Amino acid sequence: MQSKKQCGSYNNTSYANIYKPAEDTFLLADALSDARGDNALEIGTGSGYIAGILARNFKNVVATDIDAKALLYAKSNYNMDNISYICCDAADAIVGMRFDLIAINPPYMPSDSIKDRSIDGGNGGIEVTISMLKSASRLLADHGNIYMVISSLSDYSRLISFIKDKLGLDALIIMKRAYWFEELFVIKISNR
């Protein structure tokens, strides 16, 4: 199933441009360590690392990515019976499901244009994140939570205002980790 934005070609099996686990991935994994439930969704799975973590504590995991090569790479590393991989933009191709947990490690680096979909977040570093949240929030179970990583380099205060004011959800920074060039946050988003 494909969404309005086409999935990347998978004819070339080079995995060089796939986002590999890094500091932001490990911070999100730490935030998710105690999460459990029936259905989980990871948007922008990249390497599949977070989907693999979620598969330990959730009955069903759906992992999406707009890059078909990333999905092939993720499946080759985390080929588990309870993970389904879907090529689509954010969660646009998913209908008829609700998720107890949605994990998002979006591209959050401020950029004038989107040249590298794995890191460029658009103006303010939040435009791609906002698009992902719009797509995901409709799938959140009443008791569910979205866990999302964001950087101090992005306009995260404007993002939190958008979540609260435009999406009508609660947002709370639950984890922080400082690095020499930025501070990373995990935001927990839930229904009011």
Summary of the structure (lengths in Angstrom):
residues: 192
radius of gyration: 15.2
end to end distance: 31.8
largest distance: 44.7
contacts: 670
relative contact order: 0.16
helix: 27%
strand: 33%
